[in-house]
């Protein structure tokens, strides 16, 4: 029986040179009281290493204003290499260093995250015109192997997940980390999903919005800028799948996860 599960998404902007000692100690203090799953980002590191290897990264914008990496086959391989082979293992090693039993996974392992490959993408070019392009190796998540995660949680592990999904054709697909966190949390009906980023929450007129219902968040979605809109969308999706609450909070504060769970200086999104 899985009880008191929280899912934590740690953004690449927070990881920087690695997991901070504050986050590590905070996870350690929570471990044993609640079961935890970590999903990580790391897009900036993917860009840095890819361009160092001579592969220029291309970003596209959807008609809704959401900016994302265009993932051709070579980029998918590089994305997987950096996310799964480097960043994931660095986080697992950091958790192990403070005595936290952890296991590194990607969505490919055990078919943990399955996704449908997007055949076409609608983008907006520099002149504001809509264009249809090949979908590349980007995926839309359609299921999560919650039984596999439950097994690791029951055995006392902290699963650390890279947002690389497996397609129906068994290809590597780039999936958004925030959306991956939402689907993982939703598959387990988690008590909370915490999205750690580099700001204190959703800002409206330069003030943190402390609480939003799912419908209020939907109404604001079109007015939210790049980066934050994906987190709010992920929160809406997670809550609609049965997660009790989603929290957007700063990962740069002391004890950021504990503070978020106590609703300190953050944005909480729930059904009501």
C-alpha positions in Angstrom: 0.0 0.0 0.0 1.5 3.3 -1.1 0.7 6.1 1.4 1.6 9.9 1.3 3.3 10.1 -2.0 4.8 13.3 -3.3 6.3 14.0 -6.7 9.0 16.6 -7.0 10.0 18.2 -10.3 13.4 19.8 -10.0 14.0 22.2 -12.9 17.3 22.5 -14.8 17.6 26.1 -13.6 17.8 24.8 -10.0 20.2 22.0 -10.7 22.9 24.2 -12.1 26.1 22.6 -10.8 24.2 19.9 -9.1 21.7 19.3 -6.4 22.1 21.8 -3.6 22.9 20.6 0.0 19.7 22.4 1.1 17.5 20.3 -1.2 19.4 17.1 -0.3 18.9 17.6 3.4 15.3 18.6 2.9 14.7 15.3 1.0 16.4 13.4 3.7 14.2 15.0 6.4 11.1 14.1 4.5 12.2 10.6 3.6 10.5 8.1 5.9 7.5 10.3 6.5 6.5 10.4 2.9 7.4 8.5 -0.2 9.0 10.6 -2.9 9.6 10.5 -6.6 11.9 13.0 -8.3 11.6 14.1 -12.0 14.4 16.3 -13.2 15.0 18.8 -16.0 18.3 19.8 -17.5 17.5 21.4 -20.9 20.3 24.0 -20.6 22.9 21.3 -20.1 21.5 19.4 -23.1 21.9 22.6 -25.2 25.4 23.3 -23.9 26.8 19.8 -24.5 24.9 19.4 -27.9 26.4 22.7 -29.2 29.8 21.7 -27.9 29.5 18.6 -30.0 28.6 20.7 -33.0 24.8 20.1 -33.0 23.0 23.5 -33.0 19.7 23.3 -31.0 16.5 24.7 -32.6 13.6 25.9 -30.6 10.0 26.4 -31.9 7.0 28.3 -30.5 3.4 26.9 -30.6 0.4 29.1 -31.5 -0.3 29.0 -27.7 3.1 30.6 -27.1 4.8 27.5 -25.6 8.4 27.3 -26.6 10.0 23.9 -26.9 13.1 22.2 -28.3 12.8 20.8 -31.8 13.9 17.2 -31.5 15.2 15.5 -34.7 16.7 12.0 -34.4 20.2 13.2 -33.6 18.9 15.6 -31.0 16.8 12.8 -29.4 20.0 10.7 -29.0 21.9 13.6 -27.5 19.0 14.5 -25.2 18.8 11.0 -24.0 22.6 10.8 -23.5 22.8 13.9 -21.3 19.5 13.5 -19.4 19.8 9.8 -18.7 23.5 9.2 -18.8 24.8 12.4 -17.0 22.2 14.4 -15.1 20.2 11.5 -13.8 23.2 9.7 -12.5 24.6 12.8 -10.9 21.4 13.3 -8.9 21.3 9.6 -7.9 24.9 9.9 -6.7 24.1 13.1 -4.7 21.2 11.4 -3.0 23.3 8.3 -2.2 25.9 10.6 -0.7 23.5 11.6 2.1 22.3 8.0 2.7 19.2 8.1 0.6 18.5 4.9 -1.3 17.7 6.0 -4.8 17.4 4.5 -8.3 17.8 6.3 -11.6 15.3 5.6 -14.3 14.1 7.0 -17.6 10.7 6.6 -19.2 12.3 3.9 -21.4 13.2 1.6 -18.4 10.4 -0.9 -17.8 8.3 1.1 -20.3 7.8 3.5 -17.4 6.5 6.4 -19.6 4.9 5.6 -22.9 4.1 8.4 -25.4 2.8 8.8 -28.9 5.2 10.4 -31.3 3.8 13.7 -32.6 3.6 13.3 -36.4 3.2 17.0 -37.1 3.8 20.3 -35.1 2.0 23.6 -35.7 4.5 26.4 -35.0 4.6 30.2 -35.4 7.5 31.5 -37.4 9.4 34.8 -36.8 6.8 36.7 -38.8 4.0 35.4 -36.7 2.7 33.0 -39.4 1.6 29.5 -38.6 3.4 26.6 -40.2 3.1 22.8 -40.1 6.4 20.9 -39.7 7.4 17.3 -39.1 6.9 16.4 -35.4 10.4 14.9 -35.0 11.0 12.9 -31.9 8.7 14.7 -29.5 6.1 12.8 -27.6 2.7 13.2 -26.0 2.5 11.0 -22.9 -0.3 8.5 -22.8 0.5 6.2 -19.9 2.7 5.6 -16.9 3.7 2.3 -15.5 2.6 3.1 -11.9 3.0 -0.6 -10.8 6.8 -0.3 -11.4 7.0 2.9 -9.4 4.9 1.4 -6.6 7.4 -1.5 -6.4 10.3 0.8 -5.9 8.5 3.0 -3.4 7.4 -0.1 -1.4 11.1 -1.2 -1.3 12.1 2.1 0.2 13.7 3.7 -2.9 13.5 7.3 -4.2 13.0 6.9 -8.0 14.7 9.6 -10.0 13.2 9.9 -13.5 14.6 11.5 -16.7 11.9 12.8 -19.0 12.6 10.5 -21.9 9.7 8.4 -23.1 9.3 5.3 -25.1 7.2 5.5 -28.3 4.9 2.7 -29.6 7.7 2.0 -32.2 10.2 1.8 -29.3 12.0 5.1 -30.1 13.4 7.6 -27.6 11.1 10.6 -27.3 11.7 14.0 -25.7 8.8 14.8 -23.4 8.4 17.9 -21.3 9.6 17.4 -17.7 6.8 19.3 -16.1 4.2 17.2 -18.0 6.1 14.0 -17.1 5.8 15.0 -13.4 2.1 15.6 -13.8 1.4 12.2 -15.4 3.6 10.4 -12.9 1.8 12.1 -10.0 -1.6 11.5 -11.6 -0.9 7.8 -12.2 -0.3 7.4 -8.4 -3.0 9.8 -7.3 -0.2 11.6 -5.3 -0.9 13.7 -2.3 1.1 16.6 -3.8 3.3 17.5 -6.8 5.9 20.1 -6.1 7.5 22.0 -9.1 10.7 23.7 -7.9 11.8 26.5 -10.1 13.8 29.8 -9.9 10.9 32.0 -8.7 8.6 31.8 -5.7 5.5 30.8 -7.7 3.1 32.3 -10.3 3.5 36.0 -10.4 0.6 38.3 -11.3 1.4 42.0 -11.3 4.7 41.1 -9.6 3.0 39.4 -6.7 3.0 35.7 -5.9 -0.5 34.2 -6.3 -0.9 32.1 -3.1 -3.8 29.9 -4.2 -5.7 29.0 -7.3 -8.5 26.6 -8.1 -8.1 24.5 -11.2 -10.6 26.6 -13.1 -9.0 29.9 -12.1 -5.6 28.5 -13.3 -7.2 27.6 -16.6 -8.5 31.1 -17.0 -5.1 32.6 -16.4 -3.2 30.2 -18.7 -3.2 32.3 -21.8 -1.8 35.3 -19.9 1.2 33.5 -18.4 4.7 33.9 -19.9 7.1 31.3 -21.3 8.3 28.7 -18.9 5.7 29.3 -16.2 2.8 28.4 -18.5 4.0 24.8 -18.8 4.2 24.5 -15.1 0.6 25.8 -14.6 -0.6 23.5 -17.4 1.1 20.6 -15.8 -0.6 21.5 -12.5 -4.0 21.6 -14.1 -3.4 18.2 -15.7 -2.2 16.6 -12.5 -5.1 17.9 -10.4 -7.5 16.8 -13.1 -6.0 13.3 -12.8 -6.6 13.1 -9.0 -3.5 14.8 -7.4 -4.7 16.6 -4.3 -2.6 19.7 -4.8 0.2 21.1 -7.0 2.7 23.6 -5.7 5.0 25.9 -7.7 7.8 27.1 -5.5 11.4 28.4 -5.4 14.1 25.7 -5.2 16.6 28.3 -4.1 15.3 28.8 -0.5 16.2 26.8 2.6 14.2 23.5 2.8 12.3 24.3 -0.4 10.2 21.1 -0.5 9.1 21.3 3.2 8.3 25.0 2.8 6.2 24.3 -0.3 4.3 21.5 1.4 3.6 24.0 4.3 2.3 26.5 1.7 5.0 29.1 2.5 5.6 31.7 -0.2 4.4 29.6 -3.2 1.5 29.0 -5.5 -0.9 26.2 -4.6 -3.3 24.9 -7.3 -6.1 22.4 -6.3 -9.6 21.5 -7.4 -11.2 24.3 -5.4 
